[in-house]
Amino acid sequence: MRINNIAFLLLVVLALAGCRTVPVYRGDGVHCTGGYWSEISSTGSGPRSSIDNRMLDEIDSWMGTPYLYGGNNRSGVDCSAFTQFVYRAVDIEIPRTASQQAASSENVNPSELKFGDLLFFNTSGSGVSHVGIFIGNGFFVHSSSSRGVVRESLSKEYYASRIVSAGRFLK
């Protein structure tokens, strides 16, 4: 089942409405005191296992790497190569392109997102064309075409309006 854009956007809006403070990154995950996000944090949406921590270490090592279409190294990386490298760090091989990753992953309901789940976006107008990794509390990391590998909020209208599905490779 594909995630309905409107339903996912509604979930994000409701979640952020329950957050009484601005989410902050403390190095061990993104936190918001009070409201919906604190409930999600206590259920384990952020990194908790050794696999999650290895993924987070790999993500941190890529932060700031420039974007390069088709790039697959530290000099320049595109979105799907970035997700491949993060998963490879925990010995999980995933397909090369965002659309292949979407087709091969287990579909995830937005209310059940966990650290490491992939978020798929339609940024080109024709199906899945971008992918990022959910890191918890309404944030994801991805290789942005304008800023390279960065952390981003799903509350940004650009991303919230373009998400088409979420997928899981971690069991």
CORCORZI-V522514 format. One record per residue. N is the residue number from 1. RES is the residue in one small letter. PHI is phi in whole degrees, 0 to 359 (none if undefined). Layout:
BEGIN
[[N & RES & PHI] [N & RES & PHI]]
END
This chain:
BEGIN
[[1 & m & none] [2 & r & 278] [3 & i & 283] [4 & n & 285] [5 & n & 306] [6 & i & 293] [7 & a & 296] [8 & f & 293] [9 & l & 300] [10 & l & 299] [11 & l & 300] [12 & v & 297] [13 & v & 298] [14 & l & 297] [15 & a & 295] [16 & l & 290] [17 & a & 296] [18 & g & 280] [19 & c & 267] [20 & r & 270] [21 & t & 229] [22 & v & 286] [23 & p & 301] [24 & v & 234] [25 & y & 265] [26 & r & 253] [27 & g & 93] [28 & d & 247] [29 & g & 134] [30 & v & 265] [31 & h & 233] [32 & c & 225] [33 & t & 274] [34 & g & 85] [35 & g & 73] [36 & y & 305] [37 & w & 296] [38 & s & 294] [39 & e & 293] [40 & i & 296] [41 & s & 302] [42 & s & 287] [43 & t & 266] [44 & g & 94] [45 & s & 285] [46 & g & 270] [47 & p & 296] [48 & r & 224] [49 & s & 269] [50 & s & 295] [51 & i & 296] [52 & d & 302] [53 & n & 293] [54 & r & 295] [55 & m & 297] [56 & l & 297] [57 & d & 299] [58 & e & 294] [59 & i & 302] [60 & d & 302] [61 & s & 291] [62 & w & 265] [63 & m & 306] [64 & g & 88] [65 & t & 299] [66 & p & 297] [67 & y & 279] [68 & l & 213] [69 & y & 302] [70 & g & 80] [71 & g & 291] [72 & n & 215] [73 & n & 207] [74 & r & 290] [75 & s & 281] [76 & g & 180] [77 & v & 221] [78 & d & 266] [79 & c & 299] [80 & s & 283] [81 & a & 292] [82 & f & 302] [83 & t & 295] [84 & q & 300] [85 & f & 296] [86 & v & 296] [87 & y & 290] [88 & r & 298] [89 & a & 297] [90 & v & 246] [91 & d & 62] [92 & i & 239] [93 & e & 268] [94 & i & 236] [95 & p & 300] [96 & r & 281] [97 & t & 260] [98 & a & 301] [99 & s & 292] [100 & q & 293] [101 & q & 296] [102 & a & 297] [103 & a & 291] [104 & s & 268] [105 & s & 273] [106 & e & 282] [107 & n & 297] [108 & v & 234] [109 & n & 290] [110 & p & 301] [111 & s & 283] [112 & e & 244] [113 & l & 298] [114 & k & 232] [115 & f & 310] [116 & g & 95] [117 & d & 295] [118 & l & 267] [119 & l & 248] [120 & f & 249] [121 & f & 235] [122 & n & 254] [123 & t & 256] [124 & s & 250] [125 & g & 93] [126 & s & 220] [127 & g & 82] [128 & v & 294] [129 & s & 225] [130 & h & 208] [131 & v & 218] [132 & g & 219] [133 & i & 246] [134 & f & 291] [135 & i & 246] [136 & g & 107] [137 & n & 54] [138 & g & 83] [139 & f & 240] [140 & f & 217] [141 & v & 242] [142 & h & 198] [143 & s & 262] [144 & s & 282] [145 & s & 296] [146 & s & 258] [147 & r & 231] [148 & g & 76] [149 & v & 285] [150 & v & 218] [151 & r & 266] [152 & e & 221] [153 & s & 267] [154 & l & 290] [155 & s & 283] [156 & k & 294] [157 & e & 304] [158 & y & 304] [159 & y & 281] [160 & a & 301] [161 & s & 278] [162 & r & 247] [163 & i & 290] [164 & v & 243] [165 & s & 192] [166 & a & 226] [167 & g & 220] [168 & r & 230] [169 & f & 248] [170 & l & 279] [171 & k & 260]]
END
